Amino acid sequence: MQPGKHRVYELLQEASLATDIEIEIREDRHFLSTPADFPEHAKGRKQLRLEYFYREMRRKHDGLMLGTEPEGGSWNYDSENRRSFRKACPPRIVAP
């Protein structure tokens, strides 16, 4: 299976050459995207933002989608998550 780190992938390739043992590296199916997906997404774009890649993946895999629109009506809630608590503290977490 393809390693998650490029360095490990290169080490496997070197070991294969050094030992004359052919290896077959298969795609890691534990992820919704492949290492080739992002460069493909990035082609021709002047600006790269992961948010747009994530949107593309949500559409492709129908994740958190209602038809062609995002579940809940918004692609993300980052601006809400960045709001300050101001003088108020975050609410206490109730023990289970």
C-alpha positions in Angstrom: 0.0 0.0 0.0 1.3 3.5 -0.8 2.9 5.0 2.3 1.5 8.3 3.6 4.9 9.9 3.6 6.9 10.6 0.4 10.2 9.8 2.2 9.0 6.3 3.0 7.9 5.8 -0.6 11.3 6.8 -1.8 13.0 4.4 0.7 10.8 1.5 -0.7 11.8 2.4 -4.2 15.5 2.5 -3.3 15.2 -0.8 -1.4 13.6 -2.4 -4.5 16.4 -1.2 -6.7 19.1 -2.2 -4.3 17.8 -5.7 -3.8 16.6 -6.3 -7.3 13.2 -7.2 -5.9 10.2 -5.8 -7.8 7.6 -4.3 -5.6 4.1 -3.3 -6.4 2.8 -0.3 -4.5 -1.0 -0.1 -4.5 -3.2 2.9 -3.8 -4.2 3.4 -0.2 -7.9 3.1 -0.2 -8.3 4.4 3.4 -8.6 8.0 2.1 -11.3 9.7 -0.1 -8.6 11.3 -2.2 -5.4 10.2 -3.7 -2.0 12.1 -3.8 -2.8 12.9 -7.5 -6.2 14.5 -6.7 -4.8 17.8 -5.4 -2.3 18.5 -8.2 -5.1 17.8 -10.6 -7.4 20.2 -8.7 -4.6 22.8 -8.6 -4.0 22.9 -12.4 -4.5 26.3 -13.9 -5.6 27.9 -10.6 -3.9 31.2 -9.6 -4.8 30.8 -6.0 -4.9 27.6 -3.9 -7.2 27.2 -1.0 -7.9 23.9 0.6 -11.5 25.0 1.1 -12.2 24.7 -2.6 -10.5 21.3 -2.8 -12.7 20.2 0.2 -15.8 21.4 -1.6 -14.8 19.4 -4.7 -14.3 16.3 -2.6 -17.7 16.7 -0.9 -19.3 17.0 -4.3 -17.4 14.0 -5.7 -18.2 11.7 -2.7 -21.6 13.2 -1.9 -20.4 14.0 1.6 -22.5 16.3 3.7 -24.5 17.3 0.6 -28.2 17.7 -0.1 -28.3 17.2 -3.9 -25.9 19.9 -5.2 -26.0 22.1 -2.1 -24.1 21.7 1.1 -25.9 20.2 4.1 -27.0 23.0 6.4 -26.8 25.6 3.6 -23.2 26.6 4.1 -19.9 25.1 2.9 -18.2 25.9 6.2 -18.7 27.7 9.5 -15.1 29.0 9.9 -16.2 32.6 10.4 -18.5 31.5 13.2 -15.8 29.3 14.8 -13.4 32.3 14.8 -15.7 34.6 16.8 -14.5 35.7 20.1 -16.2 34.9 23.4 -15.5 38.5 24.3 -15.9 39.0 28.0 -18.0 35.9 28.4 -16.2 32.6 28.9 -17.0 29.5 26.9 -19.8 27.5 28.5 -18.8 24.9 31.0 -18.8 21.3 29.7 -21.2 19.2 31.8 -19.7 16.0 33.0 -21.2 12.9 31.4 
